[in-house]
Amino acid sequence: MTTFPDLLLLVIILGVSAYGACLIGKMLGLRTRLSVGLFLWHTLFCIAYWFFVEIRGGDSNNYFKIALLGQYDWRPGTRFVESFTALFASVLEFDKLNTFLVYNMFGVAGLLLLASLVISNWPACLGLRKYIPYLILIMPGLSFWSSAIGKDAPAFFASCLASYAFLDVRRRQILFAVAILVMFVVRPHVAGFMILAAGITMVTGRQINMINRIVIIIFLSAASIAALPFIVSYVGLEGELSPQGVEEYIETRQDYNLGSGGSVDISSMSLPLKIGTYLFRPLLIDASGLLGMAASVENLFLLALFLAFFIRGFLLLSSENNVSVRYNLIFFVISVLVFSMTTSNLGIAVRQKTMILPAIFFLIALSSSKLYEKRHNKQNVTTLS
């Protein structure tokens, strides 16, 4: 039962969150009206998620129940989330809704960062196309999955922060380090993907001299050797690390949750079909329930954007020596390859994608800009001739 102190705390958290959203939006160059609107939109889905788990249950309920025990284990992953939640649920005695709102702050910050990434890189075009960035930002799945107690909200924030940091990585190295740290404490293997993508990006840069390349390679090699045993243990890759062991692990993961709702048999699929299944399913033909239908509509929208902008503008985009493009593209490729080969449950895939979508939408925005510039230049040439 909600008490007056809980309601008072609710008002305080909402006020602090709204002020923080305005402050972050101002730092990112967003209009205050947009920042407030995105905060309200995201918070609406946070409350909806809380109401959903109150009725149907879910992982967030389990995290909160364990947190009430007041036990702490700060190992990355599930244990860290339980311990972090315990700071609010057990020590500060927040109720479940107020604890949801704490995690909601991560999602709101991530959505504001994504707004900066997409809007600032979208072409100044006319017509309906100029509204596409705002349609991306109000995709229900982005706000729904990144608003609850769990790993998804911090992971979404970390992914958005990393993409933002690489817009000017020389000046935003600390921000990228924060993004790695936040991702590491909830999903250390994805933090590994981010570090690997950053390393490849820096090593392949034309502006990096040979000495710096060698230093980066040595650092990445040492970091990989140190982190590999931990990541292997975290993801459950048991036994000796070998090509055969990795193959067996992938085969096991392909059958994971195969008997549960929303699962598909990906073991016999080709790699392109696995990638397409991971990125763009469920579609309307294989959706079940209200959440499945909502995810299908979003996947159709994502597929349309992917075909209309990313595929067409990829060659124009890849020809540039742009570190932000290389980082997001490499992170996208690594993540999609790994997750598409190991995720057989479409419900899990929908949640996982919130970590990858910021990179996709950033690349789509830049692809749209390149296509617009190419068309505009052709029109100018035609006019002059």
N, C-alpha and C positions, 0 to 999 in steps of 0.2 A: 504493500500500500504506500502510495506517495505521500510524504509528509511535507509540512510547510518548509523545513530546512532544505529538503530536496528541491522544492519548487524555487526557493530563493537561490540555491546553488545553480539550478538550471538557468535562471535569468542571468546570473553572473557569468556563467560559461558562455552563453549565447552572446552577451555583450562583449566579453573579451575576444571571442572568436570573430565577431563582426568587425571590431576595431582592428584586430590583427589582419583580417582579410583586406580591409581598406589600406592599411599600412603596406602590406606586401604588394597589393595592386599598384599603389603609388610608386613604389620602388621599381616595379616592372614596367611602368609607363602606361598602365591601364586606366581607363576612365573609372571614377569612383562608382558611377551607376552600374557599370559592368561588374566590378568587383563585388558590390553588394548583391547584385542579381545572381551571380554565380554562387556566392555564399548561401543565399536563401535557397537556391535550387538544390545544391548539394546537401544542405541540412534537412531539406524536405525528404530526401531519399534516406538520410540517416534515420530519421524518425520512422519512416516506412519500414526500413530494415529491422529496427528495434521492435516494431509492432509485429512484423512477420515472424521473428524468432520467438516472440512471446507466445504466439499461437502454434507455430509449426516446429519450433526448436531449431537447433543448428550448432555449428562449431562455436559461434560467439557465446552461446549459452554455456557450453562446456568450459571455455576459457574463463568465463566469469565465475562459474561455480568453483573451479579449482583455485582461482585467485582469492576467493573468500577464505580459503584455508590459511592464507598468509605464509605460504612456503615459497622460498626463493631459490632459484637455480638459473643463473644468468648465462647458461650455454646458449649459443645461437639457435634459432628456430622456435619450435613450439614452447620450449621451456622459458625462453626469454620473453615471449609474448605473455605467458602466464605470470611471470614475475613482474613485468612492467604493469600489467593489469592489476596485480595485487597492490601496487603502490597506491592506486586510487580506490579499488574496491575494499581492501582490507585496512590499509593505514589511514587514508583520508575518509573512508566510509562513504564513498560515492555509491549511489544506486546504479542499476544497470544502464538506464537511459543517459545519465550524466557521464558514465564511463564511455558509452557509445560516442558521445559528443566530443570527448577527448580525442578519440581516434578520428573522428570527423575532421578535426583540425588538420591532420596530415593530408586527408583527401582534398580539403578545400585549398590548401597551399599547393598541392600538386595540380589541381585544376586551374589555378591562377597562373602557374608556371606554363602549363600547356597552352593557356590562352595567349600568353606572351609569345610562345614559340610559333603558334599557328597564325595568329592575326598579323604579327609583325613581318612574317615572311609570305603572306598571301598577296597576290598581285592586286593592284588598285584597279580592278576591273569593274565593269558596269553590269547591270542585269541581275538575274537571280544568283549568278555564280558568286557574287560578293558576300552572300549570306551563308555560304558553305562552312566557313570557320565557326560560325555561331551554331550551326546545326551539329558540328562535331562536338562542341563544348557541352551541348545539352543532351548528348546521347545518354539515356537513362543508365545503361550498364556501367559507364565510367563512374558516375556518382554513386550508384547503388553499391557496387562491390568495393569501393574505396571509402566507405563510410562507417564500417562496423568494426567491432572488436575482432582483432585477428591480424594476419600477416599482410593482407592485401592493401590496406590503407598506407602503411609505411613503405611498402614496396612500390606502390604507385607514385608516391611522393619522391622516393629515391630515384626512380627512373626518369621522372620529369626534371628533377634537379640536375641529374647528370647530363641530360640533353641540353638544358639551359646553360650549364657550365661550359660545355664544349662550343658554344657560340663564340666565346672568348676565353679559351682555356688558359692562356698565359696569365690572365688577370683573375681568373676564377678557379684556380687550382684548389683552394680551400673548400669551395663549394662542391667540387667534384669529390674531394676526400670525404666530406660529410655525406654525400650521396652513397659512396662506397660503404661507409660505416653503417649507415641506416639499413642499407640492403643486406649487409653482412649479418647483422644481428637477427634478421628475420628469415632471409633466404641466402645463405652463404654461397651456394653454388651459382646463383645469379650474380652476386657480387664478383665472383670469379669470371663470369662472362664479361662483365663491365670492365674489369681490369685488363682482360685479354684484348678486348676491343680497343681500349685506350692505348695499350702497348703497340698493337699492330698499326693503329692510326698514326702514332708518333713515329714509329720506325719507318713507315712508308712515306712520310712527308718529305717533300723535296727540300724544305727549308732546314731539315735536320742534318747536321754534319756527321761525319763518320764516327768521331769520338763519342758524340751524344747517342748515336745509334747503338754503339757497343755497350755503353753504360746502361741504356734502356734494356737491351737484350739480357745483359747480366742480371740486372735487377729483376726482370720478369722471370728469368729462369730460377733464380734463388727463391722468389716469392712463390712460384708454382711448386717447387720441390717441397717448400715448407708447408704450403696449404693443401697440397694434393691429398695426403693421408686423412686430413680432417674432412675435406669435402667428400672423399670416397666413403668415409664412415657415416657422414651425415645423410647422403643419398641412399645408403644401404647397399653399396656395392661390396659384398662380402667376398672373402677369399683373396687369392693372389690377383693383383692388377695386371691384366694381360688382354690382348685383343679378344681371346676366347671368353674371358670373364666379362668384358664389356658387352660382347654380343649376347651372352646369356642374360645379363642384366636387362638389356634392351628388350629381349624376348619376353622376360618376366614382366617388365613394365607394360608391354603391349597387351598383356592379358589381365592387368591390374584393374579391378572394378568392372570386369567385363560382364558380370552378371547383374550389375546394378542399373538403375534407370539412367538413360542418357548415354549408355556405353555403346561403342562401335568396335567391331573387330578390324583393327588396322594391321594385323600381322601379315595378311596377304596382299596388302596394298603396295603399290609402287611409291617411291619417295615423293614425287610430285603430288600424287593423290593424298598421301598423308599430310603434306603441307597444306593443300587446299582444304582438307577436312578440318585440320586444326584451326586455320585462319577464318574459314567462312561457314562452318557448320556450328549449330544446327541451322538449316534453312526451313522454309515453311512446310516442306514435305515431310520432314522428320522432327518437327517441333512437338513438344508435349507440354501442356499446361500454359499458364499465363506468362511465367518467366521464360519458357521456351519460345513462345511466340514473340515476345519482346526481343529476345536475343536474335531470333531469325530476322526480324525487321532491321536490326542494327547490322547484322552480317550482310544483308543485301545492300545496305547503304555503304558499308565498308568495301564490299566487292565492287560496287559501282565506282567509288572513288579510286580504288586500286587500278581498275581497268582504264578509267578515263584520264587519270593524271599520272600515277606512278609508272605504269608500264610504258606509256607514251613518252614520258619525260625522263625516263631512266638514263638513256644514253647522253642526253644533254646534261644531266646532273652529274653523272659519273666522270665526265670529261674534265670537270673542274678540280683544281687542287684545293679542296675545301675540307678542313679537318672535321668540322661539325657533320658534314655529309658522310665522310668516311667512318667516323665513329658510330653514328646512328645506323648506317647501313651494315657495318660489321656486327654490331650488337644485335641488330634485327636478324641477320642471317644465322649467327651462332645460336641465338635463343630459339628461333623457329625450327632449325634443324634438330636440336636436342629435344625440345618439347614435342614436336610433331611425331618423333619416333618413339616417344615414351609415354604419351598421354592418350589413353583410349576412352576416357570419359569426357563427353562434350561439356558437361556442367563444370568440371574442373578446368577444362580448356578456356571456357568463357571467363572464369575468374583469373586464370593465369595471364590471359591476354592483356589485362590492364597494365602489366609491366612492359609490354612490347608496343602497345598502341601509341604511346607518346612518340617513339622513334618513327613509327609508320606515318603518323599524321604530320610530323615535321618534314619528312621526306616528300609526302604528298603536297604539302604547301610549297616547298621549294620547286618541285616538279611543275606545279601549276604556274609558278612565276616564270620558269624557263620557257614553258610552252606559250605563255602570254607574250613574253619578250620576242620569241621567234615569230609569232604571228604578227605582232606589232611592227617588227622590223620589215617583214615581207610587205605589209601594207604601205609602209613608208617608201620602200623601194619602188613598188608599183605606182605610187602617187608621183614620185619624182620622174619616173620614166614616161 
